[in-house]
Amino acid sequence: MSAEPPDGTATRLRPPQHRVERRAIGWWMLQALVVPGLPLVGAIVAYALWESARPWLIVPLVLAAVATVVAIVVEPLWRYRVHRWETTDEAVYALTGWLVREWRVAPLSRVQTVDAIQGPVEQLLKLSTLRVTTASSSGAIEIGGLDKQTADRVAAELTRVAQRTPGDAT
């Protein structure tokens, strides 16, 4: 499969080459503590305090524990194996997901904004998310788990290249 960039040369579409930072595993693990971790804590508290309900709380407690272990251990390691990114003078490539994988390619002629974003946990881990907003109805391409310096450098490069690329980003 190929796309035709503005200069007329064919670009072969392919999976992106670069992995996210290994520290992203820790970031994903910390995020997983919140969503599946809260129901597990609730099930444990209910089990401890509600003696008459213990027989029927066993199943939700076990399910919450399994979901938490999968979210904290399996998912981050799997995501690290899958997540890839790459930028060229023609496009931004991103492969994300773990159960459902999404491969997105955005031609730079469609780029409207480029942002490097850091949440509180990302700041602690010196990570950043690169958000490339395009004229696509599918929304922005987000590449999470990048080293902060890498994200800042790539954001600056993409902005510079997108300004040189002909087109109106619509």
Residue, then its C-alpha position, 0 to 999 in steps of 0.5 A: m500500500s502506498a500514499e502519494p505525498p505532495d512532492g509526487t514520490a511514493t511513500r510505502l505505508r509500514p508499521p512504525q519503528h520506534r518503541v515508547e520509553r520503557r518507563a511507560i510500563g510504570w506509567w501504565m501500571l500506576q494508571a491501572l491501579v486507579v480503575p480496576g484497583l478501586p473496585l478491588v478495594g471496595a470488594i475487600v472492604a465490603y468483605a471485611l465489614w459485611e459478614s453476612a454477605r461474605p458468601w456471595l462477595i467471594v466471586p466479585l472479590v476474585l473477579a476484581a482481583v484477577a482484573t486488577v492483576v491483568a490490568i497492572v501486570v499483563e496489560p502494561l507489558w503487552r502494550y509496551r510490546v505493541h506500541r510504536w511510533e515514527t515521524t517522517d517528513e511526510a507523515v506521523y505513524a502510531l501503533t497503539g493498543w493491546l487487545v484492540r490495536e490501532w494503526r494510524v497514519a497522518p500525512l503532515s499536510r493534514v496536521q493542525t496542531v502538535d502538542a507535548i502534554q504531561g500529566p502529573v504521573e508523567q511528570l514524575l516519570k519524565l514522560s510525555t504524550l505527543r498529541v498530533t491533531t489533524a483534520s480527521s474526524s477520527g481525532a488526534i493521534e496520541i503517542g504516550g510514553l515518550d521521553k519528555q525531551t524526545a516529545d519536545r524535540v519531535a513536536a518542534e520538528l513536526t511543527r517545522v515540517a508541517q509549516r513547510t508542507p503544502g496544503d491547508a490541513t483540512 
